[in-house]
C-alpha cells in the first residue's frame, strides 16, 4: 500500500531523468522536487501506519470527552440546552475545576453502547449543539475562564432538520465567536476531528493532538466516495490526505503530539488522561501569562498564516483566446 | 429583453427523459428546455427569459455584471495552489489544477479586487465554480484574507459572491484550516467597522457556507440556489429521510431565517448599490 504513492513518484522521477534536457533548468528543478518528495515519503508514517491511526482514533473502547472530564477535572457541572430550541447530547458543555481554577469545557461526545450511541447521535452535533457551545464561550469570556475543547466527531450531522436549523451558519458563528474571545483556548483532538463539525470548536490558541488521533477535512469514507466514487477505497483516501498527527504537526496545523499508552489510549485510559492532562496544564499555564488582547491577536495571526501556496504570473499560453 | 430566441421547450417536454450520460448543452435551460446563443444569454445576465432559471455565471462575467465599467482592479492574481501533500486520487492534484487553469483561464477558484458598484467603492471577492467545483484551498483562503485586508485598508465594504462545493479535499487538513482563516479575516473586517455583504449563488455548500459566507452583515442569494452544509444526495443517503422538495434551496433558507433576501440577478447590482450606500452613510 505504501507503495502506490511512492511507486508513482519513482516512475515519474525515472521518466524525467530519462528525458533529453530540452528545458534544462525547469526539469532539474522538477527532479529535485520529486526527489525531495520521495525522501519525505520515506521518512514519514507509512500508509499502514496512517490507517492504524484511523482505526485507533475510532476504536469503540477509546476514551471519549466525558472519560477525560471525569479523570482530569473536579466539580464538573454539565450545562444543558441552547436556550432557544433544544438540548443536543452530541456536544457536552460544562464548568469544572482544573489545577484549582475554573475552566469551561466543550466537547463532542460519542456513546459507548448502542443506546447511548443513538442518544449521542454518534457524536454528530446539530446546530443546537454548537449554539450551546457558544453559550459556554460567552460565560467563559464574561468570567475570564480558560476554555478546553475536545474534538471527537465524524462530522456535523447531515440531516434535514440540521440544515433547516442552520448547520453551516452555526459552525461559522461558533468559530467567529472563538476568534473574538480574550481568554485562553486549547483544543484537544482525542479521536477523530473531522470537517466543519470539529473545526466549529477548533479555532483556538493551541492544538494538542493525541498520537493516534486523526484530524481531517472529511472522513476517509466520505473522501473516497467523492474522489474515488467508492467509499470502499477509504484506505487509499486516508493515505492520500494524511490525517495522522505526524503530518498535522509537519503542516503546522497542531502544536504538540500527546503520547498515548503503548497500543493506544483505550488500553489504559487513566494513563492517557494523565498524559493529556499534563500537556493541557502546561499549555494553559503558558497561555495564562499572556494578556487577553495579545492572545486574541496572536490567535488571528496564527490562522492568517496557515496555508501553502505560491505566487506565479499567469502564463500567456494558458490564457484562453490568446 | 427582446431579441431572437430559439425556443425548443415544447419539443423537449415531449421527449423522454434524457439519460444521465447524455449531457445537455450548457446553453439549454435545464428547467424549461429553452435554448440560447451565448451572446443572448450573456446579454440577459444568463437568466432564462422564458422561465427565469439562473444559469451559472463565471467569475469574470459576474464582475462585469456587477461593477461600474472599468473600475475593477484585480489583486493577488499571481497566487497559485501548491500540492503540499503530493495528493493524487485517480489523477494527481497538480494535473487537476493545471487542467483547471487552462480550461478556466483563472489562477484559482476566486478572484479579488477593488471596484465600484453604482459609484460606491468596495472590495470584491468572486468565486468561480468552474475551477475545481469552486473548492476552497490555501489560495482561496489567502485571497479572501487579502480582500478583507484590502477593504480594511481602504475603509470600504467587502462584497463576496460565493459558488463552492466546499473545502478542497486535495489539500487535506490545510483546506479545513481555511475555514478558521477566513472567519478570522471577517472578524478583522468587523473590528475595523467595514461592512460585509455576502451574496451566495448556486451552489454555496459545506466549508464555504460554514465559514465566511455565513458571516455577512447582509446575506442574500439568487433564486433557486442550493445553500446547504450537506447536499441533498448525501443527506438522503446517510439519513434515509424524506427530503422536502425545496431542501436546501434559497427559498427554504429564507423561510428558516438564514437569508436576508432572495435577489434575482437582474436586480443584484442596484440592490448592492443601495446596501453599500447605506453602509457608507453610517460612517
Boltz contact constraints between the chains, C-beta under 6 A:
constraints:
  - contact:
      token1: [A, 37]
      token2: [B, 86]
      max_distance: 6.0
  - contact:
      token1: [A, 158]
      token2: [B, 230]
      max_distance: 6.0
  - contact:
      token1: [A, 158]
      token2: [B, 234]
      max_distance: 6.0
  - contact:
      token1: [A, 158]
      token2: [B, 235]
      max_distance: 6.0
  - contact:
      token1: [A, 158]
      token2: [B, 238]
      max_distance: 6.0
  - contact:
      token1: [A, 159]
      token2: [B, 239]
      max_distance: 6.0
  - contact:
      token1: [A, 160]
      token2: [B, 241]
      max_distance: 6.0
  - contact:
      token1: [A, 163]
      token2: [B, 228]
      max_distance: 6.0
  - contact:
      token1: [A, 163]
      token2: [B, 248]
      max_distance: 6.0
  - contact:
      token1: [A, 164]
      token2: [B, 256]
      max_distance: 6.0
  - contact:
      token1: [A, 166]
      token2: [B, 258]
      max_distance: 6.0
  - contact:
      token1: [A, 167]
      token2: [B, 229]
      max_distance: 6.0
  - contact:
      token1: [A, 168]
      token2: [B, 209]
      max_distance: 6.0
  - contact:
      token1: [A, 168]
      token2: [B, 210]
      max_distance: 6.0
  - contact:
      token1: [A, 168]
      token2: [B, 214]
      max_distance: 6.0
  - contact:
      token1: [A, 168]
      token2: [B, 229]
      max_distance: 6.0
  - contact:
      token1: [A, 169]
      token2: [B, 214]
      max_distance: 6.0
  - contact:
      token1: [A, 169]
      token2: [B, 258]
      max_distance: 6.0
  - contact:
      token1: [A, 171]
      token2: [B, 210]
      max_distance: 6.0
  - contact:
      token1: [A, 172]
      token2: [B, 210]
      max_distance: 6.0
  - contact:
      token1: [A, 172]
      token2: [B, 211]
      max_distance: 6.0
  - contact:
      token1: [A, 172]
      token2: [B, 214]
      max_distance: 6.0
  - contact:
      token1: [A, 172]
      token2: [B, 215]
      max_distance: 6.0
  - contact:
      token1: [A, 175]
      token2: [B, 180]
      max_distance: 6.0
  - contact:
      token1: [A, 175]
      token2: [B, 183]
      max_distance: 6.0
  - contact:
      token1: [A, 176]
      token2: [B, 183]
      max_distance: 6.0
  - contact:
      token1: [A, 176]
      token2: [B, 215]
      max_distance: 6.0
  - contact:
      token1: [A, 179]
      token2: [B, 183]
      max_distance: 6.0
  - contact:
      token1: [A, 179]
      token2: [B, 184]
      max_distance: 6.0
  - contact:
      token1: [A, 179]
      token2: [B, 187]
      max_distance: 6.0
  - contact:
      token1: [A, 196]
      token2: [B, 210]
      max_distance: 6.0
  - contact:
      token1: [A, 199]
      token2: [B, 176]
      max_distance: 6.0
  - contact:
      token1: [A, 199]
      token2: [B, 179]
      max_distance: 6.0
  - contact:
      token1: [A, 203]
      token2: [B, 180]
      max_distance: 6.0
  - contact:
      token1: [A, 215]
      token2: [B, 173]
      max_distance: 6.0
  - contact:
      token1: [A, 216]
      token2: [B, 173]
      max_distance: 6.0
  - contact:
      token1: [A, 217]
      token2: [B, 167]
      max_distance: 6.0
  - contact:
      token1: [A, 217]
      token2: [B, 169]
      max_distance: 6.0
  - contact:
      token1: [A, 217]
      token2: [B, 175]
      max_distance: 6.0
  - contact:
      token1: [A, 217]
      token2: [B, 176]
      max_distance: 6.0
  - contact:
      token1: [A, 218]
      token2: [B, 169]
      max_distance: 6.0
  - contact:
      token1: [A, 223]
      token2: [B, 169]
      max_distance: 6.0
  - contact:
      token1: [A, 227]
      token2: [B, 89]
      max_distance: 6.0
  - contact:
      token1: [A, 228]
      token2: [B, 89]
      max_distance: 6.0
  - contact:
      token1: [A, 240]
      token2: [B, 87]
      max_distance: 6.0
  - contact:
      token1: [A, 241]
      token2: [B, 172]
      max_distance: 6.0
  - contact:
      token1: [A, 242]
      token2: [B, 85]
      max_distance: 6.0
  - contact:
      token1: [A, 242]
      token2: [B, 172]
      max_distance: 6.0
  - contact:
      token1: [A, 248]
      token2: [B, 173]
      max_distance: 6.0
  - contact:
      token1: [A, 253]
      token2: [B, 173]
      max_distance: 6.0
  - contact:
      token1: [A, 253]
      token2: [B, 177]
      max_distance: 6.0
  - contact:
      token1: [A, 300]
      token2: [B, 184]
      max_distance: 6.0
  - contact:
      token1: [A, 303]
      token2: [B, 180]
      max_distance: 6.0
  - contact:
      token1: [A, 303]
      token2: [B, 181]
      max_distance: 6.0
  - contact:
      token1: [A, 303]
      token2: [B, 184]
      max_distance: 6.0
  - contact:
      token1: [A, 306]
      token2: [B, 177]
      max_distance: 6.0
  - contact:
      token1: [A, 306]
      token2: [B, 181]
      max_distance: 6.0
  - contact:
      token1: [A, 307]
      token2: [B, 138]
      max_distance: 6.0
  - contact:
      token1: [A, 307]
      token2: [B, 141]
      max_distance: 6.0
  - contact:
      token1: [A, 307]
      token2: [B, 142]
      max_distance: 6.0
  - contact:
      token1: [A, 308]
      token2: [B, 82]
      max_distance: 6.0
  - contact:
      token1: [A, 308]
      token2: [B, 84]
      max_distance: 6.0
  - contact:
      token1: [A, 308]
      token2: [B, 138]
      max_distance: 6.0
  - contact:
      token1: [A, 309]
      token2: [B, 79]
      max_distance: 6.0
  - contact:
      token1: [A, 309]
      token2: [B, 82]
      max_distance: 6.0
  - contact:
      token1: [A, 309]
      token2: [B, 138]
      max_distance: 6.0
  - contact:
      token1: [A, 309]
      token2: [B, 139]
      max_distance: 6.0
  - contact:
      token1: [A, 309]
      token2: [B, 142]
      max_distance: 6.0
  - contact:
      token1: [A, 310]
      token2: [B, 80]
      max_distance: 6.0
  - contact:
      token1: [A, 310]
      token2: [B, 82]
      max_distance: 6.0
  - contact:
      token1: [A, 311]
      token2: [B, 78]
      max_distance: 6.0
  - contact:
      token1: [A, 311]
      token2: [B, 79]
      max_distance: 6.0
  - contact:
      token1: [A, 312]
      token2: [B, 78]
      max_distance: 6.0
  - contact:
      token1: [A, 312]
      token2: [B, 80]
      max_distance: 6.0
  - contact:
      token1: [A, 313]
      token2: [B, 78]
      max_distance: 6.0
  - contact:
      token1: [A, 318]
      token2: [B, 101]
      max_distance: 6.0
  - contact:
      token1: [A, 318]
      token2: [B, 102]
      max_distance: 6.0
  - contact:
      token1: [A, 319]
      token2: [B, 105]
      max_distance: 6.0
  - contact:
      token1: [A, 320]
      token2: [B, 105]
      max_distance: 6.0
